[in-house]
């Protein structure tokens, strides 16, 4: 299977809520190329295509610091639910 001209594998999950499909590049690095979600209740399908992946991009450490006056709080997954 191809997605955006790249060889891809399709991973799929189905349940009572609907279907989720992910096209993943067949070669390293294994990255998502497309995500498709079908919701049974709404009868709707949505697609999200990823393109122009950039690897080995160097970002300064300050890129990940929040702006002054912004406080971040760390939550564990169980706390978030």
CORPE-V728787 format. One record per pair of residues at least 6 apart in sequence whose ideal C-beta (glycine too) atoms are under 6 Angstrom apart, sorted by the first residue. I is the first residue (numbers start at 1). GAP is how many residues later the second one is. D is the distance in whole Angstrom. If there is no record, write none. Layout:
BEGIN
i=I gap=GAP d=D
i=I gap=GAP d=D
END
This chain:
BEGIN
i=1 gap=7 d=5
i=1 gap=9 d=6
i=3 gap=20 d=4
i=3 gap=30 d=4
i=3 gap=31 d=5
i=4 gap=29 d=6
i=4 gap=47 d=6
i=6 gap=19 d=5
i=7 gap=19 d=4
i=8 gap=15 d=4
i=8 gap=17 d=6
i=8 gap=18 d=6
i=8 gap=25 d=5
i=9 gap=15 d=5
i=9 gap=17 d=6
i=10 gap=11 d=6
i=10 gap=13 d=6
i=11 gap=11 d=5
i=12 gap=9 d=5
i=13 gap=7 d=5
i=18 gap=20 d=5
i=18 gap=21 d=5
i=18 gap=22 d=5
i=19 gap=19 d=4
i=20 gap=17 d=5
i=21 gap=15 d=4
i=22 gap=10 d=6
i=22 gap=13 d=5
i=23 gap=10 d=4
i=23 gap=11 d=4
i=24 gap=6 d=6
i=24 gap=8 d=6
i=25 gap=6 d=5
i=25 gap=8 d=6
i=31 gap=22 d=6
i=32 gap=18 d=6
i=33 gap=17 d=6
i=34 gap=15 d=5
i=35 gap=13 d=5
i=36 gap=11 d=5
i=37 gap=9 d=5
i=38 gap=7 d=5
i=66 gap=6 d=6
END
